[in-house]
């Protein structure tokens, strides 16, 4: 089943986010390579493709896991969690309809 994983950035975490980004992306690329990634990306903190020093308000990942527990475990092990980027993470089932 698909699961939406939403990470919400804490305050002033852009340097932490940038430092943990390579490890974060490597995990996403592994999901992609396994055919289990629908979409992933950051949410700019301002209405701009490149928010610059404003940074990001969080990230969204929609990926396939065997269970909600597996999705939560994967989210809990994210390098952004370990680095203190995310203030909180929500994991919910997701049902793809379109496209």
C-alpha positions in Angstrom: 0.0 0.0 0.0 1.0 3.6 -0.5 1.8 5.8 2.5 2.2 9.6 2.7 5.1 10.6 4.9 5.1 14.3 5.9 8.0 15.8 7.7 7.6 19.2 9.2 10.8 21.3 9.7 11.7 22.9 13.0 12.9 26.5 13.2 16.2 27.5 11.7 17.2 24.0 10.5 18.4 24.8 6.9 22.1 24.1 7.7 21.1 20.7 9.4 18.9 19.9 6.4 21.7 20.6 3.9 24.2 18.5 5.9 21.8 15.5 6.1 20.5 15.8 2.5 22.9 13.3 0.8 22.0 10.5 3.2 18.3 11.5 2.9 18.4 11.4 -0.9 20.2 8.0 -0.9 17.3 6.4 1.0 14.8 7.9 -1.5 16.9 6.7 -4.4 16.8 3.2 -3.0 13.0 3.3 -2.8 12.9 4.6 -6.4 15.2 1.9 -7.6 13.0 -0.7 -6.0 9.9 0.8 -7.8 8.4 1.9 -4.5 8.6 5.7 -4.7 5.6 7.6 -6.2 6.9 11.1 -5.4 9.2 12.9 -3.0 10.3 16.5 -2.5 10.6 19.5 -0.1 8.0 22.2 0.5 9.6 25.6 0.1 8.9 27.9 3.1 8.0 30.7 0.6 6.2 30.8 -2.7 9.4 30.2 -4.8 11.1 27.3 -6.5 14.3 28.1 -4.7 13.5 29.6 -1.3 17.1 30.5 -0.6 17.7 31.3 3.1 14.0 31.0 3.9 14.5 27.3 3.6 11.7 24.7 3.7 8.7 24.0 5.8 9.1 20.3 5.4 9.0 17.4 2.9 6.5 15.0 1.4 7.3 11.4 0.5 4.7 9.0 -1.0 6.0 5.5 -1.1 4.9 1.9 -1.0 5.4 -0.2 2.2 4.0 -3.5 3.4 2.3 -1.9 6.4 1.8 1.3 8.3 4.2 0.1 10.9 6.9 -0.4 8.2 6.3 3.0 6.8 6.6 4.6 10.2 9.8 2.7 10.9 11.2 3.9 7.6 10.2 7.5 8.4 11.7 7.3 12.0 15.0 6.2 10.5 15.2 9.2 8.1 18.5 11.2 8.4 16.5 14.4 8.7 14.9 12.9 11.9 18.4 12.0 13.3 19.8 15.4 12.4 16.9 17.3 14.1 15.5 18.8 10.9 12.0 17.6 11.4 10.0 18.8 14.4 7.4 16.1 13.7 6.6 13.5 11.2 3.1 12.2 10.2 2.6 8.9 8.3 -0.8 8.1 6.8 -2.2 5.6 4.3 -2.5 7.1 0.8 -4.7 5.9 -2.1 -3.6 6.9 -5.5 -6.4 7.8 -7.9 -4.9 9.9 -10.6 -2.9 9.8 -12.9 
